[in-house]
Amino acid sequence: MNKNNGLKDIFYNYLKRYKWHWIIGFLTLACATGLTVLMPLVLRNAVNKLEFGGSPSQLLTDAFYIVGISLSAGIFRFFALVIVTIASRKIEYDLHSDFFEHIEKLGRKFFDKSNVGDLVSRGSNDVEAVQQMHCPGFYSLLYSMFIIPLAVVLMFRVDPTLTLYSMIPMPFLALAVYLLGKYVYGRYHKIQVQLGKLSASVQENLWAIRVVKAFDQGENQIRRFEAINNDYVRKYMNMVRLWALFYPVIYMIAGLMMLVVLLIGGARVINDEITLGTFVAFVAYLVMLVWPMAGLGWVLGMIQRGFASYARLKEIFDIEPEISSLTETQAKTRFKGDIEFKNVSFAYYNSPVLEDISFKVKPGQKVAVVGATGSGKSTLVSLIPRLYEVTGGSIFIDGKDINSLDMETLRSNIGTVPQDVYLFSRTVGENIAFGCESKPSPAEIKTAAKVADLLKDIEKFPEQFNTLVGEKGVTLSGGQKQRTSIARAIIKKPPILIFDDAFSSVDTDTERHILNGLHEIIENCTVFVISHRVSTFQNADLILVLDEGKLVEQGNHETLLAQGGVYANIYKRQQLTEELEKI
Amino acid sequence: MQNYHEEEILGKAYDARLMKRLIKYLYPYKKYVITSFILLIIISGLKLVGPYLVKIAIDDYIMAKDYDGLVMIAILFFAMLVLQFVVRYAQTYMMQLTGQMANYKMRMEIFSHLQKQPLGFFDRNPVGRLMTRMTNDVQVLNELFATGVVTIFGDVFTLIGIVIAMFSIDWRLALVTFVSLPLLAIATAIFRKKVRESYRIVRLRIAKVNAFLQEHITGMKIIQLFTREKEIFDKFNENNKLLRDIHIKSVFYYAVFFPTVELIGAISLALIIYYGGSRVLAGTISFGVLVAFIQYAEMFYAPIRNLSEKYNILQAAMASSERIFKLLDTEPRIINPPDGIKLDKLKGEIEFKNVWFAYEDENYVLKDISFKVAPGEKVAFVGATGAGKTSIINLLFRFYEFQKGEILIDGHDIRRLDMHSLRRQLGLVLQDVFIFSGNVADNISLGEKMDIAEIRKASRRVNADKFIEKMENDYEADLQEGGANISIGQKQLLSFARALAFNPSVLVLDEATSSVDTETEMLIQDALKKMLEGRTSLIIAHRLSTIRDVDRIIVMHHGEIREVGNHDQLMKKKGIYYRLYQLQFKKEEAKVG
């Protein structure tokens, strides 16, 4: 119940933003409909004149009425459709915009467990379903709601008895369309599920194409796909068996109404109870009523889907931003880069990832974080820009608790190169400039590229910095992507830099070269680096050794090596792996 | 008539060639298509019967006050309704079935076509793009097959029928009714042109908004880390706004067109009333004729209103079929020789003779490579990343075609061997193990008919049986996507079992570098030894123990073979291998020792 109320709220919230559109649309549509229902009356008039003697000039008047009514109804209908469409498209625009804005506020935890495809589908398909509900959905609904009572009232005034008889099949029409719509939708859903399976099997095949070929499994894969494909067709035809009833049923019921009018109306004309003109008017009304009636069932289905989509959007809107300090921007300050972790713990969905971590870093120090896979290195550094919120203890930058800092100030002081490189399909230059709040000069972009050891690559590109990245442009190698990501992080010269396993696709020399070059452009920057390379971590001012979420050792290379503990072990193993990698 | 021509011209404007090719997919279902067409003609005819029956009812019975005759007509009318119901249902069902069968065939064709493509093709075509061909584009064609084309024909039949019916009842009144037709033709032509343009832009902008969502939701972490939310949001809204505006702009065409068609219909109706009415008064036509004309005129304008929708379907279908055909027209660059030599069992002699190979253009990654591996010999390839080790595997499996030189298997040119029988005799173990959705047994047999005993035997031999049997349902245990529920080491053991279950004559092994726990490592080492036993083996070696056990080591550097020999010989030579070894294996040796 509560949930439904929320759904109503969101619905009214968007609807009432354009209340004038709806009101004017409503009125113009009412005028158009009011005029349209007059048409059969004109027809009746004309036919009556034929039956009881009239002149061609009187008929000419009726002919002008017909054209006049159609013209004025058309003008109203034009405005109604345009205005309602505008309202529906504006709602679509707002939903798109609000959806994206909301997504932008959500934290990492949300993205970790959501699927991009699903989010995109909500942002596109569901928004579209809502738009469709408003127009043509509500437009047709309003039209049906005007024309049906109006026509019935007018029919009633002409001949109540005939109206009652001819209306008998009407409710069945709406019911049949509604029920069919409902069951077809159920079967349609099954088709969608099967389509998902079909896609998944193709995707798997493509991903595994090397294995498929090596084991000569093409034929088997085709057979496997054939079975799924067959199943899909079977499910589809299952839906068609019902869906194919749709129009035949509509025509059948409309035909039955016509039959009633023919039989009973005809008898009444024979008995002189009604005129032939009335009979003709009735036929015209029936023609006029069939589609709005059938449309009612169709619209109900559309509205149902629209609300289902609203519910899916609401699910997203209801997720509170995990980190809620996007407050008023404080005056942006530049940090010195003094960082302290004080008894920091972090649990991810109640399972502890980091426990009681404490250390201090002075401005300009280089901190290496080492440890086995899954020991919590990435999590540790992602707490600094508040990608995740600590669950215990505090992190201080320049003596201030980061939770008290404005998020924009915090993040603009930190340059991060994440493990998973992600570039946008823009030019290389734009991808690097992405790291800057203000538009950087070409010289700044060039410097950043140079420090990231990317310049020589870019100079070989067809359009240098203006070369598009991605499918439409050049395909960058893994190393080039990673170095672009590095350039993006350093271009704004932040006092704190985080390299989260950011050198995996570049060689040792380049890694050393880049790290050494940093200080040339950023004075006294604090650097966190997660790296497997001995050359990188053995030169660090501070080495943090993580083991299963605990900070087991900290200090510099010599001290830690002398301890002969976890670090010494890691050092030896890493040295080994590193050399193996070089083959 | 007019309409039919316009549709045809439109088809040509889009591409008659594509249409012709599309229709070929319906050939196998000729019977259905023809039946469906006949049914369609029947429906069009039946539609016309209704108004005609009403005309007879008025003229012959109601005006004549013959109630029994009216009941007769009503019974006929009812019979017509029932017949129409059945025929309509049958026609829809049959056409949908045809559409689905055509789609089914098209999907099979695309899938099979993809299986024929060499690996290079997949380098050039990302998975996402191929998926779109397979799902969205085929879906669009379904609309065309199942609804679009046929309803156009149905409408045409109906229109022709109406024209014939009207002319045969009274040609003068029919002529007057159709006086407004040129107006309709003009309105439709203008509308079609406008809608075609705006539809294209609408599709484009929808695609842009969706692509933007896709790209930026995927990259949200970067946006948030660099506090670019506002800038990206503004950019999104730019696209969003463009979409809204084109939608609003295009609704004008619809909002003008629909009332215009109605108005033209009203003009026809007015003419019928005036001219027809005058003639009724003059007694030259009957009353029923007038009523029938009113109904026919109403019928005539209905299909025209649906025109825009069909237009969009047709337009989308042309674009989709173009893309699909382009994919299907990509000839595989490596073709299985039609009368290739089929070898049941390989001796395992492999010879590369002056082989040159580049993935693209002239960037050779293998330069003048020559070596010979004797049956049963174990050869390791050593070298830095990018030295060309993997390319050798790629050529041996005919994943790629080499440019110069010759590769001989048991003395036969590899290009003359049947590709399938060749691959059957080669076993491949890759660094990254791909786990298919399905259970453990499926992942070993890969869908090949295999005895569970064989699967068990292969697993036991490579020490994979222990972990498998520990799982619930052991060989029937479901593996999660990407094998998320088993460890990297276990995946490797599974891939060994997979390779061994196919009992290859030659084993090609790209050793995994990822570190696993000591216990698994020992199982892997032991399994490796057993797998290599008695088989010609090519190994891209990363482990010291493997290097020690091979008969010969080929050292590659920048696409060339620089040194060949066994471990001791190469060490004595103090060349590249020696240096590689110094660098890479010394520590391990120390550790092992």
Interface residues (C-beta under 8 A of the other chain):
Chain A: L43 A46 V47 K49 L50 E51 G53 G54 S55 P56 L59 L60 D62 A63 F64 I66 V67 I69 S70 L71 A73 G74 I75 R77 F78 L81 V82 T85 I86 R89 K90 E92 Y93 H96 S97 F100 E101 I103 E104 K105 L106 R108 F111 V116 L119 V120 G123 S124 L195 L198 S199 A200 V202 Q203 E204 N205 L206 W207 A208 I209 R210 V211 V212 K213 A214 F215 D216 Q217 G218 N220 Q221 I222 R223 R224 F225 E226 N229 N230 Y232 V233 Y236 M237 V240 R241 W243 A244 L245 Y247 P248 V249 Y251 M252 G255 L256 M258 L259 L262 L263 G266 A267 V269 I270 L276 F279 V280 V283 A284 V287 P385 L387 M407 E408 R411 S412 I414 T416 P418 Y422 F424 S425 F434 G435 E437 E471 R488 K572 R573 Q575 L576 T577 E579 L580 E581 K582 I583
Chain B: G50 L53 V54 A57 I58 Y61 I62 M63 K65 D66 Y67 L70 V71 I73 A74 F77 F78 M80 L81 V82 Q84 F85 V86 R88 Y89 T92 Y93 Q96 L97 Q100 M101 N103 Y104 R107 M108 F111 S112 L114 Q115 K116 L119 F122 P126 V127 R129 L130 M131 M134 T135 I206 V209 N210 L213 Q214 E215 H216 I217 T218 G219 M220 K221 I222 I223 Q224 L225 F226 T227 R228 E229 I232 F233 F236 N237 N240 K241 L243 R244 H247 I248 V251 F252 Y254 A255 V256 F258 P259 T260 E262 L263 G265 A266 I267 L269 A270 L271 I273 Y274 G277 S278 V280 L281 F287 L290 V291 I294 Q295 E298 V382 G383 A384 T385 F397 F399 M419 H420 R423 R424 L426 L428 L430 F434 F436 S437 L446 G447 E448 R498 F502 T513 S515 H542 L580 L583 Q584 K587 E588 K591
